[in-house]
Amino acid sequence: MRGHTPEIPREIPRRRVDPNAWATLLFLPLMAAAAGLPCAALHGQESAAVAIPASSVRALSGHTETAYDVTFSPRGDLVASASFDRSIKVWKTSDGSLVGTLEGHEGKVLAITFSPDGGTILSGSEDKTLRLWTVPGAGPDVIGGHSGRVDALAVSPDERWLATASADGTVVVREHGSRKKAFTLKGSGPRSVGFATDGSLVAGGFANGTLRVWALPVPKPATVASAAGADVALVPAGQPWRFHKGTEAPPADWAKPGFDDSKWETGNSGFGYSSNAEELQTVGTRLDDMPQRQYLSLFIRKTFRVDDVKRVEKLSLRMLFDDAFVAYLNGVEVGREKIEGSPPAHNAAAVAAGEPTETVVDLTPHLGQLKDGDNVLAIQGHNASTSSSDFVLTPVLSASLRAQEKKEEKKPGPGAEVLVAGELGGPVTAVAIAPGGAAVACVSRPGEVHVHAISGDGGKRTVKVGEGAVGGVAFLDDATIIAARADGSLRVFEIESGKESKAMAGHEGAVRSLAVAPGGKVAASGGEDRSVRIWNVAEGKEARKLDGHEAAVVSVAFSADGQTLVSGAADGSVRVWNALDGSPITAFKQGGATTSVGVSRDGKYYSAGQGNDVIVWRVATPGAVKSLTGHGALVHAVALSRDSQRAASGSADKTVRIWNVADGKQLHSINAHDGSVYCVAFSPDGATVASGGYDKTIKLWNAADGKEIKKLEGHEEGIFALTFSADGKTLVSASSDRTVRIWEVDSGTSTRVLSGHPGWVMDVHLLPDGGAVSADYGGHVFLWSLESGEATRRWRVDGTVHGFAASADGAKLATANSNGTVFLINRPE
């Protein structure tokens, strides 16, 4: 929301005084503090201020230099501070204890903000970068909302939804990022829940022997376009790819569609290393070990989908590369640059070295290689030598599509039931939806799996899987299921014939849980024998046995990228494993028995079993998750959109920059102001970015294209803080002209000016009761009625205040002070 002038500003918002007097005016508070004088001596209206009782103030010490910014987590349980000592500290608001310290910036940290879900912190620094951090673990987060025990949970494979099934008779579907309830679906004692691969369907199994499937809203696929000639990114930049480092040659069929790449590493494109920050702008996966390990090549694969090949008019591959590459479409070579060999060996060098080069390869002559459904783009990149200073490989695959006749297709609305199947012979204890969403499987009585068609005639098949209870079922593909049995084995069956095609044994006792990794070639199971086992389904054998739980393993789940496995046991433990090599990542312990687990790529692990709640565990990484580079001067201000998809920043380089958080890519660089940009803010819908700074103006920008929408003028000096109202119709600003202004966003007019601060107003926050609270550098805090424009209460905090924050409920305030201390204030009633 807000930014700051640095301790020694490059520019100072001017009042109508002799410019030579500015150094004295700016440092009077600091000089007074150093001399032990009260700052009140420097300001008028001190008699109207009331000191905040010492009993309501807690001092949080630990920074070794000035504390410069402070912010509360969305739930108000944490407060984070940024300092000139280059660190960020996170504290518990309940007792003031330090949760963790985030270090890595190479300059003073000037601005910080929590993401809307409280899981990450975005920071801006004097080192010209923004950095995204995982919030240190202060214990688990709790997602409530059920009035009965939570028996099952699932994270959708597309990571858009989190569903929980409870003994209170409801299935609750939440948005995964915000945790906001999207739907509450009712039935009789739900016992199991599962999603379709694309997140379009959710299935629930109930204690009364009923199976229900509901529709969910799905984003429009990238392969569907209505306009003729529309360009569609089939493989956009920043997407996850499977990759193999060329320390040795990959199998000969590595570029073909049928190749099993489940054991390869996964990383977001592009790939590379360099000492030049500009060359790394497209790089999502660093290969800093390439020179040390002396490998010359990298092999990458990406599966993408084409719904209707006949609609593709043109296909093009845009490559940013250094130094050479060969591209394959479904195993057939379709383009190359600066490399020899058919195919080039893994230790072959590029024929010449060069700088990163962008080229567009027209793949239209190879449209015959495309097929409806899944396709594979594979690329091998080569360096000129092992002593090269850089390597870059960033592909983007695009298509131009013919116009499509719109067919009226009636689809059920979000939350509508698309299938109800009853009289299944017992409680439905496990459900799974086929990858294509055409069928759903469930377990309701010993020895049987029922497979129901979701569309068409709604037909049903019963697959006999053997005597005894079935501990779980999953689809390997649309035609094949895998079932976990009480005899400790996993069995694979063809749905149409009911024929068993594979049997895999290993557990000593019943298998209690089952999960299949994306692609259907790897499975995991948990058993009464306390073990977790990973299976190579293609070969029909056990790959690894994972030990550590002290009771039956009742739930297992893969992350959406298949690299992480999480397991939960009846002893209340939750364990996280590297699914590729079986190594343990972390473990958690909760009060009650774990009944279900889920995992997502963002480092969050979900567990059910502690009463009526779902517990969210997360592991903080030791350094920044991402660094966003591009500003030419220090970063004064940062902001995150409500969905955390985009970030905005303001800098002394006079620009506002908008970033894609997922890959750290800069979307827009806007020459925004005639001086330093001190503050930025997103509107609640994320469509607009507001900025303010030294030039006394506020500007509104379209977040999608970076174009100016409106310019707001009225302040007589620089703008230090901006914040939108919850409905986005009102914007509030704070300025060194000692005022707070209220703006009507649509008209761009100032509707009210709040006057009374004796010093520069450095921050302002809107409160849920309709008021606002603001602070100035001299430590004066004003509570305002926006209706009357009057200050209803004033407080005084000793010392020079550089940062100010209010919790979402307005009950807590915090200041960041020049002596390196954060003061946490319980707001007096």
N, C-alpha and C positions, 0 to 999 in steps of 0.2 A: 504494500500500500504506500508506504512512505520511504523517503530516502533522506539523506543528511548532507549538509556541507561537511567536508572533512575538518579535522582540527585546525589546519591552516588552509582555508579555502583557496582554490585557484581563482574563484570569482566570488564576490560578496554582493548579495542583493542590496541595492543602494537605497538609502533614505536621502532626504534633501538636506544633506550636511556636507561639509568640506570633505572630499575624498581622503585627505591626509589624516582625518580623524578616525578612520575606520579601524585601524589596528588597535587603537586605544579602546574604542567602543566594544569591539569583539572580545578583547581579553580582559575587560573589567571584571566579569564574573570570576574568571580564573585567578586574576590577581587578588581579588577580594578573598577568595577561598584560601589562597596561599598565605594571606596575611592574617587569616583567622577571623575575618570580618563577615558578618552576615550579609548574604546577597540582598536582603531586604533594603540595605542602605542604598542600593543601586536603582531601585524601582519605586514608583509611586503606588498608591492604593494598597499598600501592605496592610493597613489597618482592617481591610475587608477580608483578609485571608485568615483561615483557621488552621492551625497546625494539626496534622494527623496524629492521633494518639500513638505513642510509642508501642503500646501493647498490641496494636494492629499491624505493626511493621516488622518484617523479618529481613535481615541483611544476609544476602548470599554472596560470600566472598570466595575468591579463587583466581580471578583474572589478575594478571600481573601488570596490565596496563589499562587504559581507559575502556570501560564498558560502553559500547557505542550504539547498540540496537538491542531490542528485547521484544519477544513475541510469545504469546500463549498458544498452546496446542488447541485444536478445535474443542476438545472436551474440557479444557481448563485444568487437566491433571498435571501438565508439564509446562514449564516456562523455559525458553531458550534465550541465551544472550550471545551477542557477538562483540568481539573486542579488538582493540589495536594490537593485542598480543598474538594475533593471527589465528585465534582459536574460537570455537563455538562451544558453549557449555549448556548442558541440558539438566534441569533441576526438577524435582518433584515439588508441586505447590503445596502438598499436604504437610510436609515436614521440612522442606527446604534442602533435602539431601541431594547431593550431586549424583546424577544418573550416568553421565558420561561426558567426555570431551572429544570434540571432532577437530582434528588437525590436518592440515594439508595446504591451506592457502599460503601463498608466498608474500602476502601483503596484509595490511590491516583489513579486517572483516567489517564492512560498512552497512550491510543490510541482510536481513534474514526473514524468512516466512515459512510457516508450516504448510504442508499440503492439506487439502480439505479433509482427507481421511486420517491425518495425524501421523502417517507412517514415514514421511520424508520431510527434510528441510532443504530449502533452496537458499543459497547465500550468494552475495555479491561482494567483491573485494577490490582493494587498491591494486591487486595484481592483474586487473583487467578481465578476470574470469568470473563466471557463475559456476557454482558447484552444487550438485544434488547429493544429499546424504541420507542414509537410512537412520532413522531415529534410534538411538541406543535403547536396548530393552529395559524398560522399567517394570518388568513383569508383564503378564499377558493382558491383552485387551479383552473385554467381554462384550459379546453381542447378545443382548437380551431379546425379549419380544414374545416368548412362549410362556404359557401359563402351566405347562406340563413338561415332563421330562423330554429332552431331545434324544430321539432314538437313531436318527440318521442325518447325514448331510452330504452334499455333493457340490463341487465347483465345476461349472460347465467348462468343457474343453476349450471353448473360445474365450474363457475367462471373463465373460460379461455378467455371469449370474452366480449366486450362491443360494442353494436351496436347503432348507432344514425341515425335517419331518418330526412331529412331536406327538406325545401321548395326549395333548390337549385337543387332538382331532384336526389339526391344520398342517398344511405344507406351506411354508412361507418362502417366497422367492425374493431375494434382495439383489440390488445392483452390486456387483462385486466390489467396485472401487469405493463408492460412497456408503455402502451398507444400507442404503435407503430401501424400505419395503417397496417392491413393485407390485406383488400380488399376494393375496392370502387365499389359498385353495383349500376347501374343506372336504373332509371325508370321515370315515369311521376308523379312528386309531391308525394313522399312517405308520408303517413299519420300515419302509424303504423308499429311496428316491434316486433318480438318475436323469441325465441329460442326453439329448442328441448331440452329435459331434459339433454341429454348427450353432448350438444353443437355441434352436427353433422350437424344441419340444422339451417338456419335463414330464417324467412319469412318476407316479406314486403308487406304492403297494400298500394295501390296508389289511387290518386284522380281520375284517369280516369276509376275506376272500375276494376282494374287489381290486381290479387294476384300473387306474385312470391315467390318461395322457392329456396334457394341456398344451395349447399353443403359446409361444412367447414371441415378442417382436424381434425381428432379425434385421440387421443392417442390410441395405441393398448390396448384392454382390458386385464386386468391381467389374466382373465380366458382363454385366447387363447394362446396356446403354441404349437410349431411345433415339438419339440423334445420329444421322448418317455421318460417317467420318469421325465420330467421337474417338479421341485417344484415351485408351484405358491402360493403366499400369498393371500388367499381369503379375509382375514381380517388382514392386516398388523398392526404392532405396530404404535401407535400414531394417529390412526383414530378416528373420533368422534363417540361416543356411546350415547345412551339415558340412563339415570341412575336415580334411585330412592333410596334415603337414607332410611335405615331401621328404622326410628323412628316409623313407623307403617307398618303393612303388606300390600303389594301391592295386587291388585285384583288376584283372583285365576288363571286367564288365562294369567297372565303377560308374561309368557315365550312362548306363542303360537303366530303363525304368524299373526293372525287377531287382536291382541290386539292393541288398540289405545294408543300409547305412546307419543302423541303430547304434552301432558301437563307435561311430564317428563323433567328434566334438560338435557342439552347436554354438554359433555366434552370429550376431547381427552384422550385416554388411554395412560398409565395405571392410576390407581386410588390409592390414599393412603396418608399416612402421616408418618413422622418419624423425629427424631432429627439427624439422621445419613444421611449425604448428599449422601453417596454411595447407600443407599437403595432407594433413590428418583430418581435415574438415569433414570428409565423407566416411572416415574410418570409424566403424563401430566396434571392431574386434582388433585389438593390437597384437602384432606379431613381433614383439620386441626380442624374442628369443631366436629369430631367424638368423641373424649374423652369428650369434654365439653357438647355435647348434649346427651351423654350416649347412642348412638345407636351402635349395634353390627354388623350390616349387611349392605350390599350394593347390589342392584339389577341392572344389566346392560343388555342392549339389543342392538344388531347390526344386521341390514339387509344387507345381501350380495347376490351377484348374481352368479349363475352357468349357463352358456350357454348350456352346454351339459353334463348331469349327466353321460351318458354312458362313457365319457372319463376319469372320475375320477377313478384312480386305488387305491389310498390310501388317507386317510384323517387323519390329526393329529392336535391336539390342544396342543400348548406349553403354559404352565401356569407358571408364576412367582407369587407366592401367599404367604401370611402370614395373617391368620393362616389356613384357610380352604375355600373350595369352592364346589359348585355343578354346573355342566354344562348341558345345555339342547340344543338339536338341533331340531328346529321346534316343541318345546313343549315337547319333549321326553328326559328324563334324559339319558346322555351318559357318565358321569364320575363324580367322587367326591373324595375328600380327607379330612379326619379328621373332619367330621361332621356327626351327626346322625339326623334321622327324615325323613319322606317321605310325603311331602317335609319338610326340616327343617323350623321351625318357624322363623319369622323375628328377634325374641329376643333370639334365640338359640346361645350358645357359642360353639366355636371350642372345640374338645375333648382335645386338648393339645396346648400349646403355643410353638412357635419356631421362628427361624430366617427365612427371606424370602427364599423360596425354589423354584427351577425350576423343573418341571416335564413335561413329554410329554405323553399325553393321546392318544392312538391309537383309532381313531374313525372309522377305516375301517369297523369293524363289523356293524356299523350303517349307511353305505352308503345308505341303503334302505329308510332312513328318508329324504335324499336329493331329491330335485325336480328341474326340469328346471325352470329357472327364479329366483324369489326372495326367499330367505331362511332366517331364523332367528337363530342366535346364542345368547343364553341368559345364563347368569352366575350370581349366587348369591355367594358373598364372606362373610365370617364370621370371626370375631375377637375372640380371646380367652377370653378377658375381656374388660370392658370399661375403665380399667386403663392401658391397654396395651400401650407400648411405640411406637408401629408401626402397620401399616396395609398396605398391598400391594396387588393389584389385576391387573395383566397385562397379557391379553390373546393375542395369535397370532394363527390364524387358517390357515393351509396350506394344499395343495392338490398336489398329484403327478398325472400327466395327461398322458394318452396314446397319442401316436403320432396321428396326424390328417391328413387325406388325404387333400392335398391342392386342392381346387376347384377354378378354374378360375372364379372369380367373378368380373365383370366389375363394378367398382364404379365410379361415376362422380368425376372428379378432384375438388380440392378446388376452390370455386367461380363459379362452373358450375351450371346452372339452372336445377333443377330437376322437377319443376312444374311451368307452367304458366297458369293461369285461367283468362279469360277476360269476359267482358259483364256481370258484376255482379250487374248492376242496380244502381250504385252510388259509391261515394268514399268509399274505404275500411278503416274504422275507427278503427278497432280492429282485431288483429290476435292472434292465439294461435296454438301451435303444440302439438299433442298428446304425452303422455309420451313415448310411444314406437316409435315415429317418423313415424307412418304409415299414419297419416292424419293431415290435417291442417284445422282449423275453422276460419271463418272471418265474420265480420259484414259489410254489404254494403247498406242495405236499411231497413227501419223500419219493426220491427216485424219478421225478418228472420235472421237465422244463416246458412251459407253455410258451409258444411263439405266436403272437397275434399280428396280423397285417394291420397297419394303421390306416392305410388308404385302400381304395378299391372295395372289394366285397367284404373286407373285415374278417377274412378267413383265419383259421387257427390250426396250428400243428402242435402235437404233443411229442416231445422227444424223450424217450426212455433213457435215462443216464445211469441206471444201475440201482441196486438196493441201498437204502439208508438215506439220511438227510443230505441235502445239497447246500453247501455253505456259500455258494455264490455262482453267478452266471455272467458271462460277458460275450459280446460279439467279437470275433476276429475279423470278419468282413460281413457283407450282407448275406452270405450263404452259409456261414460257419459259426458255431458257438463253442465256447469252452465252459465246462462246469467243474466245480470243486466238490469233492465227495467226502463222505464221512470216513471212508477207508484210507484217507491220506493221499489220494491220487487226484490228478487233474485229467479230465477226458475231453477230447475234441470230437465234435459231431457235425455231420452235414445235415442241415435243417430239412432239406427236401426229402432225403431218403431216410433220415434218422440213423444213418450208419456211423459207427464210431471209427475215426480215422487215426487217432493217436491216444495213447495212455501214458501218463507221466507220473511216476511214483517217487516218494521221498519222505513225506511227512510221517511222523510216528503218531498216529491219532488223526482225528477229524480235521479237515481243512475248514477254517471258520470264515475266511475272507479271500477275495479274488479281485485282481485288477489287471487290465491289459493296457500296455503302452500304446501311444499313437502308432498306427501302421499295422498293428495286430500281430507282430512277430515276436514280441517279448511279453511275458506275463509275470505277475508276482502274486504270491499267496501267503497267508498267515495261518498258523495252525495251533491246535491244542498243545503241541509240543514246544510252544513258546518261540518258535523260529519263524523267520521270514525267508522265503525262498524265491529266487528269480529264475525263470525258465526260458530257454530258447525254444519257442514253440515250433519254429520251422524244422529244427533238428529233433524235436520231441525229447529233450533231455534237460535236466537241472543244470543251470549255469553257476549259481552261487547259493550258499546258505548263510544267512545273516543272523547272528545271535546277539542277545543283549536284553531282550524283554524277560521279565520274571513271572509272566502269566500268559494265558492264551492270547494270541494275536487276533483281535476281532475285526480289524479293519486295515486295509492297505489302499493307497491311491498314488497314481503317477501324476507328475506335473504335466502341463500341456505340451511341453517340448520333450517329454520322455526322459529327461536327464536326472530328475529327482524323484525319490520314492519316500513316502511318509507312511509310518505304521503306528497303530494304536493298540494297546493291550488292556486286559482287564485289571492290571495292577495300577492303572492310571498313568502309565508312561506313554509318551509320544516320541518316536524316534525318526530322524531324518537321515536318509542314506543317499549316496551317489549311486544312481541306478546303473551307471555304466561299468563301475568297477566294484561296487558293493561296499565302499568305504563309508564309515559313519561320518555324518556332517555335524549333527547336534542332537541333543535329547532334552525333553521337558518332562516335568512331573506335575500332575494336577491332583486335586483332592479326591475326586471320585473316579470310578472305572471309566475308561474311554470306551465309547460306544461306536464312534465313527470318526474318520479323519478325511481331510482334503488338503490339497497343496496347489499353489500357483507359482508362476515364474518370478513374481515380484518378491519372493523371499518370505511370504506369509504362509503359515501352516495353521490349519483350522482343526479343532477337535471338539467333539461333543461328548458330554458325559458328566459335566459338573452341574448337576441339577437341571435347571430349565434353560441353561445358557449354552452358547457356542463360544469357545475360547479361541482367540487369535494370538498365535505365537509368532515372533519374528526374530531374525538374527541380524544384528547390525554388522555391516561390513566395516573393517578397520579404517578404510579411506573413503573418499568420495565415490559414489556410484558412477557419476558422470561429471565431466568438466566441459563447460560450454565456452568456447573461445571465439573471439572475433572483435570485441570492443578495442578501440584504440587508446582508451584511458580508463581510469578507475570507474568501477560500477557503483553508483550511488544507491540504486533501488532495484528491487526484484519483486515479482508477483507471479502467482500461479493461477491458472483458470480453475474454475470449480471442479471440472472433471480431471484436472491435473494433466491434461494432454498438451497444454501449451504453457510456456513461460514468457514473461515480458521483463525487460530490463531497461534501465535508464542510466546514462553515463555522462562523465565529463567530456566525452567526445561529441556531445550534443545530439547523439542518436538515441532512438528507441529501437530495440531489437526484439523480435518475436521468434521464439524457438519451439521446435518440436521436442517435447521432453523424452519421448521414447528412444530416439536415436541421437539426441543432442544437436540435431542439424538446425542451422539458422534458416528460418523461413523468410524473414523480412528484416532489412536494415533501413530504418527511416531517418532521414535527416530532419529531425523533428523540431528543434528549437535553435534559437540564436545564441544560446549559452548552455551551460551544464543542465542536464535533466536530473532533478532531485527526487522525483517520485513517479510511480506508475501504478495503475490499478486496473484490474479486469472488471467488466460489468458482470452481474450474476450469471447471465446466459453465455458468457465467454465471447460474445460477438464483438465487443468494443473494448479497446484499451484506452485509458485516459493517461495523460502525462502532463507534468508541470515542472517548471524550473526557473532558472535565473532570469529569463526574459519576461517574467511577470504573466505569462499566458498559460492557459490550460488548453490542451488539444485532445480531441477524440479521434481515434483511428479505427478503421475496420480491421479486425484481427485476421480476417481471411486473406485480404489482399494488401494490407498496409497503407491504404489510401486514407487521406484526411477526411473526416466527416464534418467536424465543427471546431471552431476556435472560440474559447470563452475568455473574455477580457473584463477586468474590473479591479483586480488586485493592483496595488501600487508598488509592490516589491515581489521578490521571488516566492515561489510556491514550494512548500516543504512537504506537504502531505495531501493525499487524495483518498477518498473512500466512497463507494457507491452504497445506496440504500438497498435493502433486500429485494425490492421490486425493480431496481435498476432505473427508476424514474428520477431519482435525486442524486446529485453528486455534492460532496462536502469537501472543502479545501481549507488548508491552513497556510498562513503566510508570515513572512518576516515583517509585513506591514501591521502586525499585531492583531490581525482579524481572522475570523473564521467565516467563510462564505457558504451559503446554501444555493445550489444551482438547480434549475429545472433542465434536465438533460435534453428533452425534445426541442425546446426553444433556445437553449443556450443562454438563458437570462438568469441573472442573480436575483433570487427572490428575498434574501435576507442577509444582513451583515451582522455578525456577532462581535461586538467590541468590548474591550475591558482588560485584555491581557496587557501587562506593563512591558512585556518583552516579546521577542520573536516567538511566534507560535510554531512549534516544531512537529506537532502531531495532533491528530483528532480521530476519535472513534465514535461510531454510532452505537447506541445501546438498545437492547430489546424493548425497553419501556418507552421508546420514542424520543429519548433525549440524546445528548451527545456529551462527551467528555474530552477536554483538550488540555494540553500542557505546553508551557514555554520553557526556554532554556534556563530561566532563572528559578525554576522549580514551582511555579504557580500552576495549579490544577483547577480548571473550571468545569462545573457541571451546568449544562445548558438545557433550557426548554426550547425546542425548535419551534414550538407554536408561538411563544411570546418573544423569542429572541433574547430573553433575559438569562443571566447567570443565576441559578437557584442555589448554588453552593460553591464555595471556593476553599481550597486547601493549599497548604504551603509545605513543600519538601525542601529540606536544606541541601545545598550543594548545587553544582551545575548538572543539569539533566541533559543527556545526549539522546536517550531513547525512552519511549513511553509506550505502554501497551495496556489494553483492557481485555479481560477474558470475555468469551462469547456471552455469558450471562450477566456481565457487568459487575459481578461481585468482587472481582479481584483486579487490582491495578499493579503495574510494575514499572520501575524506572531503571535506566542504565546510566550510571554516573561516572564522572571523570576519575574517581579514585579506584576504578575497577570493580566496584560493588554494584550488585543488582538489589534494589529494594522491592520486596514483595509486600503489597499492601492489601489487607482485607478492607474493602471500602466500607466506611461507617454508614449505618442506616440513617 
